[in-house]
Amino acid sequence: MEKNLKQQIIDSFTSSLNRLADELRKNAETIDQESVLKAVELILACKGKLVITGVGKSGHVGKKIAASLSSMGTPAFFVHATEGVHGDLGMIQADDVVMMLSNSGETRELLALLPSLDKIGSKRISITRSHSSTLAKNVDVSLAYTYERESDHLGLAPTVSSSLTLAIGDALSVAICKAKGFSSEDFHLYHPGGSLGKQLEKK
């Protein structure tokens, strides 16, 4: 590999990490704290399950958020929005809270869920880039992040946006876990396997 190409690769790599780090720091300072509190309160008051939904990269992120929540004591699962309008909405009940992920807040598949969710009666939280999006305007709590551009050279690939969504989901998981008084013993109950399970077992 040529020296110039090597340098271009390293520059691109570090630039992407730095952009993401900058956007994370900025959002930690600017995200609407009242909305965060409302989202956590809604989840803590949930008598059912927390359902995460999305499509594309948001869907992949949603699966990880559901896994994090479940491992920290908040029952959660992922429903693909497209499958939702083809019968999987039957998994959702009135006592559940639905977290809807869409960078634009205009994702057709997610918007198609809204009429049925209205009839089911479940509460809704959105994570988008804008409080003024159609999705954000049709939920109980809107969480919105901001960013200048994606980190790839085209400014198109979901990189910064998907990472911010994941970071907000993880931060919510941690805040909820703390509010519940979730202990290491509780964590071990749900995570007895692997190196982390062994580490907790020794304690």
N, C-alpha and C positions, 0 to 999 in steps of 0.2 A: 504494500500500500504506500502510495506517495506521501511524502511529508506534508504537503499542503492539504491533501485530503484528510490525513490524520488530524491535522489542526482544525479543519472545518468540522469534523465529527465531534471533537472535544468541545469546540466552541458552541456548537448546536446543543449538545448534551447539557453543558453547564448553564447555558442561557435558558433552556427549558426549565431546569430545576430552580434557577433564580427567579424566573417569572412566576412560577407556581408559589414559591416561598413568599414573594412580595404580595401576591394576591391573597394568600392565606392570612398574612399579617394584617393586611388592609381590611379584610372582611371581619376579622376578629374584633377590630375596633369600630366598624361601621354597621354591622348587622343590627337590626332592630331588636333590642333586648326584651321589649315587651312582648314581641311576637314569639321569641324563644320561650319566655315564661309561660305564655298561653299554650304553646305546643306541649311543653313538659307537663303542665297541669292537666291538659286534655288526655295525655297518655297515661298519667298516673291515675286519673279517674276512670279509665277505661275498664269496664267489667268483662269485656270480651278479649279479642286478640288485636294485635296491631298488624294490619295488612299493608304491604308495600307494593306499589305497582308502577310500571313504566315500560318503555320499549327501547330497543336499541341499546346504546351505551348506558343510558339511564336505567334500563332494565338490569343490566349486569351489575351496576352499582347498587341497585335496589336489593339484589340477592345478598350482597355482602352486608348491607345495612341490617337486613332481616336476621342474618346469621349473628351479627354482633349483638343486636338487641336480645335475641334468644339466649345467647351464652351469658348475658348479664342479667337474666331474670325477668325479661319482658317477652312473653310469648309473641312471636312474630313469624310471618311467612310471606313469601313473594307470590304474587299473581301477575302473570303477563297480561298487559292491558288488552292485547288482541284476543287472547284466550278468554279474557273476562267477558267480552261481548258475545262470545260463542259458548256461554254456559258456565264458565268458572266464577261468575258473580254469585253463583249459588253457594260459594264458600264463605261469603260475607254476610254478616248478620247485623242487626240494629245496634247491638252492644259493642261492635268493633269500631276501631278508628282506622281510616284508610289514609296512608301517606302516599301522595302522588308526585312522581318525579318527572320533570320536563324542563329542559333548559329554556326553551322558548315560551313555555306555558301555553302553546298553541297546538300541541301534538294531537292530531285528529283522534287517534285511538283512545287517548285519555279523556278527551272531551266527550267521546261517545259513551263513557261510563257514567257521566254525571246524572242523566235522567233516571237511570236505574238506582244509583246510590241515593238519590233524593227519595225514591219510593221505599228503599230498604231502611233509610233513616240513620245510617252510620255517619259519624262525624268525619271531617276531612281536613288534612293538612297538606299543603303543597310546598315543594322546594323548587323554585324557579329563579330566573335571573331578573324578574320584574314583578312588582306588586300589581302592575296595571295589566298584566296578561289576562286572557280569558279564564284560564285555569285558576289563577290566584284570586280572581274576583268571585269565584264560585266555590270557595272552600271556607271552612270555619277559621283556619289560621293559615296565613301566608308567610313563609320564610323565603326571603329573596337575597341572593348574593349579587355582587357586581364584579366585573372584570373588564379589562381593556380589550384583550384579544386572546385567542388560543395560542398555545406555545409553539405550534409547528410553523414552518416557514411560509405556509400558505394562509395561516390564520383560520383554518377551517376545521381541522380534526378535533373532536371532543377530547381535549386534554386538560386545560385549566378548568373548564366548566364541569367536567365529570369529576375531577379531583376535588373541586369545591363542594359539589353535591355529596361526595363520599365523606369529606371532612366534616360537613355539617351533620350528616347522619351519625357519624361516629361520636361527635361532640354531644349530640342529643343523647346517645346511648350512655355515655359516661355521666352526663348530668342526671339522667333518670336513675342510673345505677347508684349514684351517690345519694340521691334523694330518698331512695328506698332503703338505704342502709345495708346494701348488698355487701356481704363479707367474702373473704377468701374461701371460707368453708362452703358458702353458697356457690361460689364460682367452681369449686372443685366438684360439687355435686353434679353440675352440668358439663364439666370438662375433666372427667377422670382419666382420659387417655393422653398419650403423647408425652413429650418432655415437660410440657406445662403441667400436666396431671401429676407426673412424678415429682415435680418441684413442689406442688401444693401438698402432695401426700406426705412429704418429709416434714412439713410444718405441722 
